[in-house]
Amino acid sequence: MTDSTQPVLASGTFAIGGDLEVHRLGYGAMQITGPGVWGEPADRAGAIATLRRAVELGTDFVDTADSYGPYVSEDLIREALHPYGHVRIATKAGFTRQGPGQWRVVGQPAYLRQCAEMSLRRLGVETIDLYQLHRIDSKVPLEDQLGLFAELVEEGKVRHVGLSEVTVEELRAAQEIVPIATVQNLYNVANRQSEALLDHCAEHGIGFIPWYPIATGGLVAPDGPLTAIATRTGHTPAQLALAWLLRRSPVMLPIPGTKSVGHVEENCAAALVVLDDATYAELDALAAP
């Protein structure tokens, strides 16, 4: 296969937990559900086609959660991609859903175990490649929440553990309980609030999964600065945002999501974009104060 048929291969690789190698440009499967990340998609066949097209383009790292739908995203992934072969599936636990756009943190160990058992069943696997705590529940001791994840690893039901939306201090505390292979925080060319965490992850070989990787707001308005740069370079704003992330750090694992085959093709092509130093610096300067 050439780079043009499998562009994601050009993104390079990262070994999650030191032994689970994936290409760095992945796919986030939140948007394949209905509005408000609730219920079935309006175009189920289109969602299936988008998942399959991502893999055809070289994607081998797919990120989801039991709360996407809820359950819908995991079900679609199994329908589209099982048996997964070389494709690694990451999922998450720790939210309950009450309706569209509603999310409630629940970190009780019994609930987290139930989430894991059901994700194993829905995905059709014996071991979850990367299992992430969607949010730390402040009402439950961290030792109880991550102690359950450690049990799942010991039982062979989980290979590697990840966290989402944490600080450096929370990550350090978690590492005392169970090895943490990845963190997933809000981060993009416009929002660098997790800069310190990213630097910590790079120093310690922890994968950093930026969610909302191409959400650039006013930057992509017709008269916005990112649009102007994209017009000049011949790329799309989304491709530049992803290319900037890939260059920013070798531990960066962007997971752009879409329910459109056309957009997944556009996003995957970002792996082929080589930013020169001047363009990288120009993009780097777009961060909000």
BAZAMI-912912 format. One line per 2 residues: their letters; for each residue x, y, z of N, C-alpha, C. Coordinates in Angstrom, 2 decimals, padded with zeros to 5 digits, always signed. Example, Ala and Ser with C-alpha at 12.3 -4.5 7.8 and 13.67 -1.06 7.14 Angstrom:
BEGIN
as> +013.19 -005.69 +007.80 +012.30 -004.50 +007.80 +013.20 -003.30 +007.80 | +012.85 -002.25 +007.08 +013.67 -001.06 +007.14 +012.90 +000.03 +007.87
This chain:
BEGIN
mt> +000.84 -001.19 +000.00 +000.00 +000.00 +000.00 +000.89 +001.26 +000.00 | +000.47 +002.26 -000.75 +001.19 +003.52 -000.75 +000.62 +004.45 +000.31
ds> +001.33 +005.53 +000.59 +000.83 +006.49 +001.56 -000.50 +007.07 +001.15 | -000.75 +007.22 -000.15 -002.00 +007.82 -000.60 -003.20 +006.90 -000.34
tq> -002.99 +005.60 -000.29 -004.10 +004.69 -000.01 -004.26 +004.43 +001.48 | -003.18 +004.51 +002.24 -003.24 +004.36 +003.69 -002.45 +005.51 +004.33
pv> -002.96 +006.72 +004.24 -002.20 +007.88 +004.71 -001.88 +007.86 +006.20 | -002.72 +007.20 +007.00 -002.50 +007.19 +008.45 -001.13 +006.61 +008.81
la> -000.61 +005.71 +007.98 +000.69 +005.10 +008.28 +001.79 +006.15 +008.39 | +001.61 +007.28 +007.74 +002.62 +008.34 +007.77 +002.65 +009.07 +009.11
sg> +001.66 +008.81 +009.98 +001.62 +009.49 +011.28 +002.63 +008.93 +012.27 | +003.27 +007.81 +011.94 +004.20 +007.19 +012.86 +003.47 +006.34 +013.89
tf> +004.22 +005.73 +014.76 +003.61 +004.82 +015.74 +003.98 +005.22 +017.17 | +003.19 +004.72 +018.09 +003.45 +004.88 +019.52 +003.06 +003.57 +020.20
ai> +003.86 +003.13 +021.15 +003.58 +001.89 +021.87 +002.88 +002.22 +023.19 | +001.58 +002.03 +023.23 +000.81 +002.27 +024.45 +001.23 +001.26 +025.51
gg> +001.60 +001.78 +026.68 +002.05 +000.91 +027.75 +003.35 +000.21 +027.44 | +004.04 +000.64 +026.38 +005.33 +000.06 +026.02 +005.24 -001.14 +025.11
dl> +004.00 -001.68 +024.88 +003.93 -002.92 +024.10 +002.73 -003.01 +023.17 | +001.87 -001.98 +023.15 +000.68 -002.00 +022.30 +000.87 -000.93 +021.22
ev> +001.47 -001.32 +020.11 +001.84 -000.34 +019.09 +000.66 +000.01 +018.19 | +000.42 +001.31 +018.05 -000.63 +001.81 +017.17 -000.09 +002.97 +016.36
hr> -000.72 +003.25 +015.22 -000.38 +004.47 +014.49 -000.99 +005.65 +015.23 | -000.26 +006.75 +015.22 -000.60 +007.85 +016.13 -001.88 +008.59 +015.78
lg> -002.29 +008.58 +014.52 -003.54 +009.23 +014.16 -004.66 +008.20 +014.22 | -005.52 +008.34 +015.22 -006.59 +007.37 +015.44 -007.94 +007.91 +015.02
yg> -008.98 +007.30 +015.54 -010.35 +007.68 +015.21 -011.18 +007.68 +016.49 | -011.91 +008.76 +016.75 -012.79 +008.85 +017.90 -014.22 +008.58 +017.51
am> -014.87 +007.64 +018.19 -016.18 +007.13 +017.76 -017.34 +007.70 +018.56 | -017.23 +008.94 +019.03 -018.33 +009.55 +019.76 -019.41 +010.07 +018.82
qi> -019.00 +010.65 +017.69 -019.96 +011.33 +016.83 -020.82 +010.39 +015.98 | -020.54 +009.10 +016.02 -021.34 +008.18 +015.20 -022.67 +007.85 +015.86
tg> -022.94 +008.41 +017.04 -024.23 +008.20 +017.71 -025.20 +009.30 +017.29 | -026.36 +009.36 +017.95 -027.35 +010.38 +017.65 -027.01 +011.72 +018.27
pg> -027.85 +012.74 +018.07 -027.61 +014.07 +018.62 -027.47 +014.04 +020.14 | -026.54 +014.84 +020.66 -026.30 +014.84 +022.10 -025.62 +013.58 +022.57
vw> -024.96 +012.86 +021.63 -024.31 +011.57 +021.92 -025.32 +010.62 +022.56 | -026.53 +010.62 +021.98 -027.65 +009.86 +022.55 -028.39 +009.12 +021.44
ge> -028.55 +007.82 +021.62 -029.35 +007.04 +020.70 -028.63 +006.68 +019.40 | -029.41 +006.11 +018.51 -028.88 +005.65 +017.23 -028.61 +006.81 +016.28
pa> -027.64 +006.64 +015.39 -027.40 +007.68 +014.39 -028.54 +007.72 +013.38 | -028.74 +008.88 +012.76 -029.77 +008.99 +011.73 -029.43 +008.09 +010.54
dr> -028.14 +007.93 +010.28 -027.68 +007.12 +009.14 -026.76 +006.02 +009.66 | -027.36 +004.91 +010.07 -026.57 +003.82 +010.64 -025.59 +003.24 +009.61
ag> -026.05 +003.07 +008.38 -025.18 +002.53 +007.34 -024.00 +003.46 +007.08 | -024.25 +004.77 +007.17 -023.17 +005.73 +006.98 -022.14 +005.64 +008.10
ai> -022.61 +005.43 +009.33 -021.69 +005.29 +010.46 -020.81 +004.05 +010.29 | -021.42 +002.95 +009.87 -020.67 +001.72 +009.63 -019.63 +001.95 +008.52
at> -020.05 +002.61 +007.45 -019.14 +002.87 +006.33 -017.98 +003.76 +006.76 | -018.24 +004.72 +007.64 -017.18 +005.62 +008.11 -016.15 +004.87 +008.93
lr> -016.61 +004.00 +009.84 -015.69 +003.18 +010.63 -014.82 +002.31 +009.72 | -015.42 +001.67 +008.77 -014.67 +000.78 +007.88 -013.70 +001.57 +007.00
ra> -014.12 +002.77 +006.57 -013.23 +003.57 +005.74 -012.02 +004.04 +006.53 | -012.21 +004.39 +007.80 -011.08 +004.80 +008.64 -010.03 +003.69 +008.69
ve> -010.47 +002.46 +008.86 -009.53 +001.34 +008.93 -008.87 +001.11 +007.58 | -009.64 +001.23 +006.49 -009.05 +001.08 +005.15 -007.93 +002.08 +004.92
lg> -008.05 +003.26 +005.54 -007.05 +004.32 +005.36 -005.86 +004.17 +006.29 | -005.83 +003.09 +007.06 -004.68 +002.80 +007.91 -004.91 +002.96 +009.39
td> -006.08 +003.44 +009.80 -006.37 +003.61 +011.22 -006.39 +002.27 +011.93 | -005.64 +002.17 +013.03 -005.66 +000.94 +013.82 -005.86 +001.21 +015.31
fv> -006.33 +002.44 +015.64 -006.61 +002.81 +017.02 -007.94 +003.54 +017.04 | -008.96 +002.89 +017.62 -010.32 +003.43 +017.67 -010.70 +003.64 +019.13
dt> -011.14 +004.85 +019.45 -011.48 +005.21 +020.82 -012.99 +005.39 +020.96 | -013.57 +004.77 +021.99 -015.00 +004.89 +022.23 -015.25 +004.92 +023.74
ad> -016.52 +004.74 +024.14 -016.90 +004.67 +025.55 -018.27 +004.03 +025.63 | -018.53 +003.38 +026.75 -019.86 +002.76 +026.90 -020.95 +003.82 +026.98
sy> -020.59 +005.04 +027.38 -021.58 +006.11 +027.54 -021.94 +006.79 +026.22 | -021.26 +006.46 +025.13 -021.59 +007.06 +023.84 -022.81 +006.34 +023.26
gp> -023.95 +006.93 +023.47 -025.20 +006.34 +022.99 -026.32 +006.33 +024.02 | -026.19 +005.76 +025.21 -025.09 +004.88 +025.61 -025.12 +003.56 +024.84
yv> -023.97 +002.93 +024.78 -023.76 +001.60 +024.20 -023.74 +001.57 +022.68 | -024.35 +002.57 +022.04 -024.51 +002.54 +020.59 -023.16 +002.50 +019.87
se> -022.22 +003.31 +020.32 -020.93 +003.37 +019.63 -020.21 +002.02 +019.68 | -020.19 +001.38 +020.85 -019.55 +000.07 +020.96 -020.24 -000.95 +020.05
dl> -021.57 -000.91 +020.02 -022.30 -001.84 +019.16 -021.96 -001.64 +017.69 | -021.88 -000.38 +017.26 -021.55 -000.09 +015.87 -020.13 -000.54 +015.53
ir> -019.21 -000.33 +016.46 -017.82 -000.75 +016.22 -017.74 -002.25 +016.02 | -018.46 -002.99 +016.86 -018.44 -004.44 +016.68 -019.05 -004.84 +015.33
ea> -020.17 -004.23 +014.99 -020.82 -004.57 +013.73 -019.92 -004.25 +012.54 | -019.20 -003.15 +012.62 -018.39 -002.70 +011.48 -017.05 -003.40 +011.40
lh> -016.43 -003.70 +012.54 -015.01 -004.06 +012.52 -014.66 -005.43 +013.10 | -015.55 -006.07 +013.81 -015.24 -007.36 +014.44 -015.20 -008.47 +013.39
py> -014.21 -009.38 +013.47 -013.08 -009.44 +014.40 -012.05 -008.38 +014.04 | -011.39 -007.82 +015.03 -010.65 -006.58 +014.86 -009.26 -006.74 +014.24
gh> -008.71 -007.95 +014.29 -007.39 -008.13 +013.71 -006.36 -007.21 +014.34 | -005.72 -006.36 +013.53 -004.67 -005.48 +014.02 -005.23 -004.20 +014.64
vr> -006.54 -003.99 +014.58 -007.14 -002.75 +015.09 -007.34 -002.85 +016.60 | -006.89 -001.81 +017.31 -006.99 -001.78 +018.77 -008.16 -000.90 +019.18
ia> -008.98 -001.41 +020.09 -010.15 -000.67 +020.55 -009.93 -000.21 +021.99 | -010.06 +001.09 +022.19 -010.01 +001.67 +023.54 -011.43 +002.09 +023.91
tk> -011.82 +001.80 +025.15 -013.13 +002.26 +025.60 -013.00 +002.82 +027.01 | -014.12 +003.30 +027.55 -014.08 +004.01 +028.83 -015.29 +003.63 +029.67
ag> -015.17 +003.92 +030.98 -016.26 +003.71 +031.93 -016.26 +004.84 +032.94 | -017.41 +005.08 +033.55 -017.47 +006.05 +034.63 -018.53 +007.12 +034.50
ft> -019.28 +007.10 +033.41 -020.41 +008.01 +033.24 -021.71 +007.23 +033.16 | -022.78 +007.79 +033.72 -024.13 +007.32 +033.41 -024.80 +008.40 +032.57
rq> -025.81 +007.99 +031.81 -026.50 +008.92 +030.92 -027.97 +008.99 +031.28 | -028.49 +010.21 +031.31 -029.90 +010.41 +031.62 -030.68 +010.99 +030.43
gp> -029.96 +011.38 +029.39 -030.59 +011.94 +028.21 -029.56 +012.61 +027.34 | -029.97 +013.19 +026.20 -029.02 +013.84 +025.30 -028.23 +014.94 +026.01
gq> -026.92 +014.90 +025.88 -026.07 +015.92 +026.46 -025.93 +015.85 +027.97 | -026.47 +014.82 +028.60 -026.40 +014.71 +030.06 -025.40 +013.61 +030.44
wr> -024.51 +013.95 +031.39 -023.45 +013.04 +031.81 -023.32 +013.13 +033.33 | -023.32 +012.00 +034.00 -023.16 +011.99 +035.46 -022.06 +011.01 +035.84
vv> -021.09 +011.49 +036.61 -019.95 +010.68 +037.00 -020.36 +009.67 +038.07 | -020.01 +008.41 +037.85 -020.23 +007.36 +038.85 -018.98 +006.49 +038.90
gq> -018.26 +006.52 +040.02 -017.02 +005.76 +040.14 -017.08 +004.63 +041.15 | -018.28 +004.19 +041.51 -018.39 +003.06 +042.44 -017.79 +001.82 +041.80
pa> -016.91 +001.10 +042.50 -016.25 -000.06 +041.90 -017.21 -001.08 +041.31 | -018.33 -001.34 +041.98 -019.28 -002.33 +041.46 -019.84 -001.88 +040.11
yl> -020.09 -000.59 +039.97 -020.59 -000.07 +038.70 -019.51 -000.16 +037.62 | -018.28 +000.20 +037.97 -017.19 +000.14 +036.99 -016.94 -001.29 +036.53
rq> -017.06 -002.25 +037.43 -016.91 -003.64 +037.02 -018.02 -004.05 +036.07 | -019.24 -003.64 +036.37 -020.35 -003.96 +035.47 -020.10 -003.35 +034.10
ca> -019.60 -002.11 +034.07 -019.29 -001.46 +032.79 -018.28 -002.28 +032.00 | -017.24 -002.74 +032.67 -016.20 -003.52 +031.99 -016.75 -004.81 +031.44
em> -017.53 -005.53 +032.24 -018.08 -006.81 +031.78 -018.98 -006.61 +030.56 | -019.78 -005.54 +030.58 -020.68 -005.30 +029.47 -019.94 -004.81 +028.23
sl> -018.88 -004.03 +028.40 -018.09 -003.60 +027.24 -017.40 -004.79 +026.60 | -016.90 -005.70 +027.41 -016.30 -006.92 +026.87 -017.30 -007.66 +026.01
rr> -018.53 -007.76 +026.51 -019.57 -008.49 +025.77 -019.96 -007.75 +024.50 | -020.18 -006.43 +024.61 -020.62 -005.67 +023.43 -019.55 -005.66 +022.35
lg> -018.30 -005.49 +022.74 -017.21 -005.43 +021.75 -016.83 -006.81 +021.24 | -017.21 -007.85 +021.97 -016.89 -009.20 +021.53 -015.43 -009.56 +021.70
ve> -014.85 -009.14 +022.83 -013.44 -009.42 +023.10 -013.29 -010.04 +024.49 | -012.16 -010.69 +024.70 -011.85 -011.24 +026.02 -011.03 -010.28 +026.85
ti> -010.34 -009.35 +026.16 -009.50 -008.36 +026.84 -009.69 -007.01 +026.16 | -009.92 -005.97 +026.95 -010.00 -004.61 +026.41 -008.58 -004.06 +026.30
dl> -008.19 -003.63 +025.11 -006.82 -003.18 +024.89 -006.44 -002.01 +025.78 | -007.30 -001.01 +025.85 -007.06 +000.17 +026.68 -008.38 +000.55 +027.33
yq> -008.42 +000.50 +028.66 -009.65 +000.80 +029.40 -009.41 +002.06 +030.22 | -010.24 +003.07 +029.99 -010.01 +004.38 +030.57 -011.10 +004.76 +031.57
lh> -010.70 +005.36 +032.67 -011.66 +005.93 +033.62 -012.08 +007.28 +033.05 | -013.35 +007.37 +032.66 -013.83 +008.54 +031.93 -013.69 +009.82 +032.74
ri> -013.95 +009.76 +034.02 -013.70 +010.86 +034.94 -013.46 +010.27 +036.33 | -012.60 +010.91 +037.10 -012.43 +010.53 +038.49 -013.65 +011.04 +039.27
ds> -014.25 +010.16 +040.05 -015.40 +010.51 +040.87 -014.90 +011.02 +042.22 | -015.13 +012.30 +042.48 -014.62 +012.92 +043.71 -015.28 +012.36 +044.96
kv> -016.40 +011.65 +044.80 -017.11 +011.11 +045.95 -016.66 +009.70 +046.33 | -015.76 +009.13 +045.53 -015.29 +007.77 +045.77 -013.76 +007.81 +045.88
pl> -013.17 +007.15 +046.88 -011.71 +007.15 +046.98 -011.05 +006.69 +045.68 | -009.99 +007.39 +045.29 -009.30 +007.04 +044.06 -008.79 +005.60 +044.12
ed> -008.38 +005.17 +045.32 -007.88 +003.80 +045.48 -008.95 +002.77 +045.14 | -010.20 +003.09 +045.42 -011.29 +002.17 +045.11 -011.55 +002.12 +043.61
ql> -011.56 +003.29 +042.98 -011.84 +003.33 +041.54 -010.74 +002.64 +040.73 | -009.51 +003.03 +040.96 -008.41 +002.46 +040.18 -007.98 +001.10 +040.71
gl> -008.31 +000.81 +041.97 -008.06 -000.53 +042.47 -008.87 -001.55 +041.68 | -010.09 -001.17 +041.28 -010.92 -002.04 +040.45 -010.28 -002.24 +039.08
fa> -009.71 -001.17 +038.51 -009.03 -001.29 +037.22 -007.82 -002.22 +037.34 | -007.11 -002.12 +038.46 -005.96 -003.01 +038.69 -006.41 -004.46 +038.75
el> -007.57 -004.71 +039.38 -008.11 -006.07 +039.43 -008.42 -006.58 +038.02 | -009.00 -005.73 +037.19 -009.34 -006.13 +035.83 -008.10 -006.48 +035.03
ve> -007.01 -005.75 +035.26 -005.74 -006.07 +034.59 -005.23 -007.42 +035.06 | -005.28 -007.64 +036.38 -004.80 -008.91 +036.94 -005.62 -010.09 +036.43
eg> -006.91 -009.85 +036.19 -007.80 -010.91 +035.70 -007.66 -011.13 +034.19 | -006.88 -010.31 +033.52 -006.71 -010.45 +032.08 -007.83 -009.84 +031.26
kv> -008.71 -009.09 +031.89 -009.83 -008.48 +031.17 -009.48 -007.11 +030.59 | -008.41 -006.52 +031.08 -007.92 -005.23 +030.60 -006.42 -005.33 +030.41
rh> -005.93 -004.81 +029.29 -004.49 -004.85 +029.02 -003.78 -003.62 +029.58 | -004.31 -002.43 +029.28 -003.71 -001.19 +029.77 -004.80 -000.26 +030.28
vg> -004.41 +000.61 +031.22 -005.34 +001.52 +031.88 -005.02 +002.96 +031.48 | -006.09 +003.74 +031.24 -005.94 +005.16 +030.93 -006.85 +006.01 +031.80
ls> -006.56 +007.30 +031.83 -007.37 +008.28 +032.56 -007.85 +009.35 +031.60 | -008.86 +010.10 +032.01 -009.36 +011.20 +031.19 -009.63 +012.42 +032.06
ev> -009.25 +013.59 +031.55 -009.42 +014.87 +032.22 -008.83 +014.86 +033.64 | -007.51 +014.77 +033.69 -006.81 +014.75 +034.97 -005.70 +015.81 +034.98
tv> -005.21 +016.09 +036.16 -004.06 +016.97 +036.34 -002.80 +016.12 +036.50 | -001.65 +016.78 +036.48 -000.39 +016.06 +036.72 -000.42 +015.41 +038.10
ee> -000.96 +016.12 +039.09 -001.00 +015.58 +040.45 -001.90 +014.35 +040.52 | -003.03 +014.39 +039.86 -003.93 +013.23 +039.85 -003.30 +012.05 +039.12
lr> -002.59 +012.33 +038.05 -001.90 +011.26 +037.34 -000.85 +010.60 +038.23 | -000.09 +011.40 +038.93 +000.93 +010.84 +039.83 +000.30 +009.99 +040.92
aa> -000.83 +010.46 +041.48 -001.51 +009.68 +042.51 -002.03 +008.37 +041.94 | -002.55 +008.41 +040.71 -003.06 +007.21 +040.08 -001.96 +006.20 +039.83
qe> -000.79 +006.68 +039.45 +000.33 +005.78 +039.15 +000.77 +004.99 +040.37 | +000.43 +005.47 +041.55 +000.75 +004.74 +042.77 -000.16 +003.53 +042.95
iv> -001.28 +003.50 +042.21 -002.27 +002.43 +042.36 -002.18 +001.42 +041.22 | -002.05 +001.92 +039.99 -001.99 +001.05 +038.81 -001.21 +001.78 +037.73
pi> -000.42 +001.09 +036.91 +000.29 +001.77 +035.83 -000.70 +002.44 +034.87 | -000.43 +003.70 +034.53 -001.28 +004.46 +033.62 -000.56 +004.58 +032.28
at> -001.22 +004.08 +031.23 -000.58 +004.06 +029.90 -000.90 +005.29 +029.07 | -002.09 +005.90 +029.30 -002.50 +007.06 +028.52 -003.33 +008.00 +029.39
vq> -003.37 +009.25 +028.94 -004.34 +010.21 +029.48 -005.06 +010.85 +028.30 | -006.31 +011.24 +028.53 -007.11 +011.86 +027.48 -007.69 +013.16 +028.02
nl> -007.15 +014.28 +027.55 -007.57 +015.60 +028.01 -007.92 +016.49 +026.84 | -008.72 +017.51 +027.10 -009.01 +018.52 +026.09 -007.72 +019.23 +025.70
yn> -007.44 +019.26 +024.39 -006.22 +019.91 +023.91 -006.32 +020.06 +022.40 | -006.04 +021.24 +021.91 -005.98 +021.47 +020.47 -005.18 +022.73 +020.19
va> -005.09 +023.11 +018.93 -004.24 +024.24 +018.57 -004.70 +025.53 +019.23 | -005.98 +025.60 +019.62 -006.51 +026.81 +020.25 -006.56 +026.73 +021.76
nr> -006.54 +025.53 +022.32 -006.71 +025.34 +023.76 -005.57 +024.51 +024.32 | -004.69 +025.15 +025.08 -003.50 +024.48 +025.61 -003.55 +024.34 +027.13
qs> -004.74 +024.22 +027.69 -004.85 +024.20 +029.15 -004.17 +022.98 +029.76 | -003.91 +021.95 +028.96 -003.27 +020.74 +029.50 -001.79 +020.65 +029.10
ea> -001.17 +021.79 +028.82 +000.22 +021.81 +028.37 +001.16 +021.12 +029.36 | +001.00 +021.42 +030.65 +001.89 +020.83 +031.65 +001.73 +019.32 +031.70
ll> +000.50 +018.85 +031.56 +000.26 +017.40 +031.57 +000.88 +016.75 +030.34 | +000.75 +017.39 +029.18 +001.36 +016.85 +027.96 +002.86 +016.73 +028.13
dh> +003.50 +017.74 +028.68 +004.95 +017.69 +028.87 +005.33 +016.57 +029.84 | +004.53 +016.39 +030.88 +004.77 +015.31 +031.84 +004.66 +013.95 +031.15
ca> +003.65 +013.80 +030.33 +003.46 +012.54 +029.62 +004.63 +012.26 +028.68 | +005.09 +013.28 +027.97 +006.21 +013.11 +027.06 +007.46 +012.68 +027.81
eh> +007.66 +013.24 +028.99 +008.84 +012.91 +029.80 +008.80 +011.47 +030.28 | +007.59 +010.94 +030.51 +007.45 +009.62 +031.11 +006.92 +008.56 +030.14
gi> +006.82 +008.88 +028.86 +006.39 +007.89 +027.87 +004.94 +007.48 +027.97 | +004.10 +008.39 +028.45 +002.67 +008.12 +028.58 +001.95 +008.71 +027.36
gf> +001.10 +007.94 +026.72 +000.37 +008.44 +025.57 -000.59 +009.55 +025.95 | -000.66 +010.59 +025.11 -001.55 +011.72 +025.36 -002.58 +011.77 +024.24
ip> -003.86 +011.55 +024.58 -004.94 +011.52 +023.60 -005.72 +012.82 +023.71 | -005.54 +013.74 +022.77 -006.26 +015.02 +022.86 -007.68 +014.89 +022.34
wy> -008.67 +015.08 +023.22 -010.03 +015.07 +022.69 -010.40 +016.49 +022.25 | -011.36 +016.56 +021.33 -011.69 +017.82 +020.65 -010.48 +018.33 +019.87
pi> -009.81 +017.46 +019.12 -008.51 +017.83 +018.53 -008.59 +018.86 +017.42 | -009.75 +019.00 +016.75 -009.83 +019.97 +015.66 -010.93 +020.99 +015.89
at> -011.39 +021.12 +017.13 -012.40 +022.11 +017.45 -011.71 +023.45 +017.63 | -011.74 +024.29 +016.61 -010.97 +025.51 +016.63 -011.83 +026.77 +016.56
gg> -013.15 +026.61 +016.71 -014.04 +027.75 +016.85 -013.85 +028.82 +015.79 | -013.68 +030.07 +016.26 -013.54 +031.19 +015.35 -012.31 +031.12 +014.47
lv> -011.36 +030.27 +014.83 -010.15 +030.17 +014.01 -010.45 +029.68 +012.60 | -011.56 +028.92 +012.45 -011.89 +028.39 +011.13 -013.01 +029.16 +010.45
ap> -013.37 +030.31 +010.99 -014.32 +031.18 +010.31 -013.71 +031.62 +008.98 | -014.56 +032.00 +008.01 -014.03 +032.39 +006.70 -012.91 +033.42 +006.75
dg> -012.99 +034.32 +007.73 -011.94 +035.33 +007.86 -011.00 +035.04 +009.03 | -011.03 +033.79 +009.54 -010.20 +033.43 +010.68 -008.77 +033.13 +010.29
pl> -007.84 +033.20 +011.24 -006.43 +033.00 +010.94 -006.08 +031.60 +010.47 | -006.73 +030.56 +011.01 -006.41 +029.20 +010.58 -006.88 +028.97 +009.14
ta> -008.04 +029.54 +008.81 -008.52 +029.44 +007.44 -007.56 +030.12 +006.47 | -007.03 +031.26 +006.89 -006.09 +031.99 +006.03 -004.83 +031.17 +005.79
ia> -004.32 +030.54 +006.84 -003.12 +029.70 +006.69 -003.43 +028.52 +005.78 | -004.59 +027.89 +005.98 -004.96 +026.73 +005.17 -005.09 +027.11 +003.69
tr> -005.66 +028.26 +003.44 -005.79 +028.71 +002.05 -004.42 +028.87 +001.40 | -003.49 +029.39 +002.17 -002.14 +029.60 +001.65 -001.40 +028.30 +001.41
tg> -001.58 +027.31 +002.31 -000.81 +026.06 +002.20 -001.49 +025.02 +001.31 | -002.79 +025.22 +001.03 -003.49 +024.25 +000.20 -004.07 +023.08 +000.95
ht> -004.16 +023.21 +002.28 -004.76 +022.16 +003.11 -006.07 +022.67 +003.69 | -006.77 +021.80 +004.42 -007.96 +022.26 +005.13 -007.57 +022.67 +006.55
pa> -008.38 +023.51 +007.21 -008.08 +023.87 +008.60 -007.94 +022.65 +009.51 | -008.82 +021.64 +009.31 -008.75 +020.44 +010.13 -007.42 +019.72 +009.94
ql> -006.96 +019.63 +008.71 -005.69 +018.96 +008.44 -004.53 +019.69 +009.11 | -004.54 +021.01 +009.07 -003.47 +021.77 +009.73 -003.51 +021.58 +011.24
al> -004.73 +021.58 +011.82 -004.85 +021.39 +013.26 -004.32 +020.03 +013.69 | -004.60 +019.00 +012.90 -004.12 +017.65 +013.22 -002.62 +017.53 +012.98
aw> -002.13 +018.13 +011.90 -000.70 +018.07 +011.61 +000.10 +018.77 +012.71 | -000.46 +019.87 +013.22 +000.21 +020.57 +014.33 +000.29 +019.67 +015.56
ll> -000.79 +018.99 +015.87 -000.79 +018.08 +017.03 +000.25 +016.97 +016.85 | +000.29 +016.37 +015.68 +001.22 +015.26 +015.45 +002.67 +015.72 +015.58
rr> +002.95 +016.94 +015.17 +004.33 +017.44 +015.30 +004.62 +017.89 +016.73 | +003.59 +018.31 +017.45 +003.80 +018.89 +018.78 +004.51 +017.94 +019.74
sp> +004.19 +016.64 +019.69 +004.82 +015.70 +020.63 +004.75 +014.28 +020.09 | +005.80 +013.48 +020.30 +005.79 +012.09 +019.84 +004.83 +011.19 +020.61
vm> +004.31 +011.66 +021.76 +003.35 +010.85 +022.52 +001.91 +011.23 +022.19 | +001.73 +012.17 +021.25 +000.40 +012.66 +020.90 -000.34 +011.64 +020.04
lp> -001.60 +011.34 +020.43 -002.44 +010.38 +019.71 -003.78 +011.02 +019.40 | -003.86 +011.87 +018.38 -005.13 +012.53 +018.08 -006.18 +011.52 +017.61
ip> -007.44 +011.76 +018.01 -008.54 +010.87 +017.62 -009.69 +011.68 +017.05 | -009.51 +012.32 +015.89 -010.61 +013.09 +015.31 -011.80 +012.18 +015.02
gt> -012.99 +012.70 +015.29 -014.19 +011.91 +015.07 -015.10 +012.54 +014.04 | -015.83 +011.73 +013.33 -016.79 +012.19 +012.34 -017.72 +011.04 +011.99
ks> -018.90 +011.37 +011.49 -019.80 +010.33 +010.99 -019.85 +010.35 +009.47 | -018.92 +011.09 +008.83 -018.90 +011.26 +007.39 -017.68 +010.60 +006.77
vg> -017.89 +009.80 +005.73 -016.77 +009.18 +005.02 -015.85 +010.25 +004.44 | -016.44 +011.30 +003.89 -015.63 +012.36 +003.33 -014.74 +013.03 +004.34
hv> -015.27 +013.28 +005.53 -014.47 +013.92 +006.57 -013.41 +012.98 +007.12 | -013.71 +011.69 +007.23 -012.69 +010.78 +007.72 -011.53 +010.69 +006.72
ee> -011.84 +010.77 +005.44 -010.78 +010.79 +004.43 -009.94 +012.06 +004.55 | -010.60 +013.18 +004.77 -009.88 +014.44 +004.97 -008.99 +014.39 +006.20
nc> -009.54 +013.90 +007.30 -008.77 +013.84 +008.55 -007.56 +012.91 +008.43 | -007.77 +011.75 +007.84 -006.68 +010.79 +007.72 -005.56 +011.34 +006.83
aa> -005.91 +012.14 +005.83 -004.90 +012.72 +004.95 -004.01 +013.71 +005.68 | -004.43 +014.16 +006.87 -003.60 +015.08 +007.65 -002.25 +014.47 +008.01
al> -002.19 +013.14 +008.07 -000.92 +012.47 +008.40 +000.14 +012.73 +007.34 | -000.28 +013.11 +006.14 +000.67 +013.36 +005.05 +001.15 +014.80 +005.02
vv> +000.55 +015.66 +005.85 +000.91 +017.08 +005.85 +002.21 +017.27 +006.63 | +003.20 +017.84 +005.97 +004.48 +018.14 +006.62 +004.56 +019.64 +006.82
ld> +004.54 +020.09 +008.05 +004.60 +021.51 +008.37 +006.04 +021.99 +008.39 | +006.33 +023.07 +007.66 +007.66 +023.65 +007.79 +007.71 +024.44 +009.10
da> +008.90 +024.82 +009.51 +009.07 +025.46 +010.81 +008.25 +026.75 +010.93 | +008.20 +027.52 +009.86 +007.49 +028.80 +009.91 +005.99 +028.59 +010.08
ty> +005.42 +027.62 +009.35 +003.99 +027.35 +009.47 +003.65 +026.76 +010.83 | +004.53 +025.88 +011.32 +004.30 +025.30 +012.65 +004.28 +026.42 +013.70
ae> +005.23 +027.34 +013.61 +005.29 +028.45 +014.58 +004.07 +029.34 +014.46 | +003.59 +029.55 +013.25 +002.40 +030.37 +013.02 +001.17 +029.72 +013.66
ld> +001.05 +028.42 +013.49 -000.06 +027.69 +014.11 +000.09 +027.70 +015.63 | +001.30 +027.53 +016.10 +001.57 +027.48 +017.53 +001.14 +028.78 +018.21
al> +001.20 +029.88 +017.47 +000.87 +031.19 +018.04 -000.62 +031.44 +018.11 | -001.45 +030.51 +017.64 -002.89 +030.72 +017.61 -003.57 +030.41 +018.95
aa> -002.83 +029.88 +019.90 -003.43 +029.49 +021.17 -004.08 +030.68 +021.86 | -005.24 +030.43 +022.46 -005.91 +031.49 +023.23 -005.05 +031.89 +024.41
p> -005.06 +033.14 +024.78 -004.24 +033.59 +025.93 -004.58 +032.83 +027.20
